[in-house]
Amino acid sequence: MFEADLSGIVKMTTFDLEKGTFTQFECQVLEAGSCVIKAQKFAQTVRFMETDTVDMSVDDELNIYIVSGNAKAKTKGIPVENFNQISELTEKSGFSVSEKTLKKMFNKVSFAVGVNEQRPVLNGCFIQAKEEGLLLVGCDGFRIARCETSVEVVGIGGTADYRFILPGKSVNELEKLLDGEDEEKKVTIYMSRRSAVFVLENYTFFSKLIEGEYINFDNLINRNQKIVVVVERRDLISSLERAALVTEETAKVNTASHVKLAIEEGVIKISAISIISSVNDEINCEHDGEDIVIAFNNKFLIECLKNCDSSLVKIYLSSPHSSINIVPADENAENDLFMVLPVRMVE
């Protein structure tokens, strides 16, 4: 929805009943008014216009004309009264935190948030805010991404203690809007029981929350493994990506698409096999404990390693049928943990 007034301000609002964005900017307004246009159609039209200046006009029949240089486009608008407005958040309690920190944490856990999971709470990111820091968790039933950071969390209207589940689609949108460069920029998050509003410098983002109790992820994480492997993260990712040439091939024909890791005598042997091809590789590691052979969904393992922000990683294992933990091994690394369930090996 566009709302233009003669002061030279245009307000833009989008809303899909679950999440929405509001922003405003200056422009030359010749006649005040409002209209609703399909967002994707408008974005595609403007993207391919030939000049930096765009003229918009709307006639009485809701025909919208977009002109840029010699290029002209016409589309049909929607009556303003049919637009679903973002509800006002009457409560003014919440907290503020660094945009850069929140964006970095979203980037680390968003890949593990469930999509179309039968348990609705897994379709969102669990967020816990306290004065001493933030905890974010994503889980899709096969892996857990847990990211905890010590950062200043300033309470608004009272306490800074909040626990809520933000839908995965809202997390993906916020990753685009949050500033990842300036540590001084803050995002203010106003909370209610069913929704949250994120106020940034140029945008206001609204999202409904997922209701329900999040899984007890700490109870799912096995912290008593007796096998420990320390390995260069980039070396392991490179080897797994070579194996992906086979595992992606098998995934297309709905056959076993796992990668097998055999850990013995300071070496990780990585292998994958399909009907028409195979790959074998070896990388060096530090290994403490028994030898072990274990298999994983290759894509899940690669994503966890890519989001573990450390040159060295520690991998904790116990048996071929138990989950593993991946944590940063560098000094002063973030307090992150990634858990992955193995798959049954098919010979």
Number of C-alpha atoms within 10 A of each C-alpha: 23 15 16 23 16 13 12 14 16 21 15 17 21 22 17 12 13 14 20 20 19 17 15 16 11 11 13 13 16 12 11 13 14 16 19 21 20 13 12 8 10 13 10 10 16 17 10 10 18 13 13 9 10 14 12 12 15 17 9 6 10 16 16 20 16 19 20 17 12 8 12 13 14 14 15 14 18 16 14 15 9 8 16 13 15 19 10 8 14 9 11 13 17 24 24 19 23 21 24 19 22 22 19 15 22 23 14 24 27 22 21 26 26 23 17 10 13 9 14 16 24 25 23 29 29 25 19 17 24 19 17 13 17 22 18 23 28 29 28 19 14 15 24 25 27 23 22 17 16 14 16 15 20 21 21 16 12 11 15 20 17 15 15 23 25 21 24 23 17 19 20 14 14 17 18 10 17 24 22 16 11 12 12 11 17 19 21 22 22 22 21 17 11 12 20 20 22 20 18 18 13 10 16 19 23 26 23 19 22 22 15 11 12 20 13 8 13 10 8 11 17 15 13 9 16 12 18 18 19 20 22 17 19 15 16 21 17 12 19 24 16 17 23 23 15 23 27 17 18 20 15 10 9 8 13 21 26 29 25 25 21 15 24 18 13 16 18 23 17 22 23 25 21 17 9 8 12 13 18 13 14 16 15 17 18 16 20 15 15 14 14 15 16 20 23 21 21 21 16 18 21 18 16 25 19 13 18 25 19 20 14 20 21 21 20 21 24 19 16 18 15 15 21 24 24 22 24 23 20 13 8 8 14 17 15 22 21 28 24 22 20 24 20 14 16 10 5
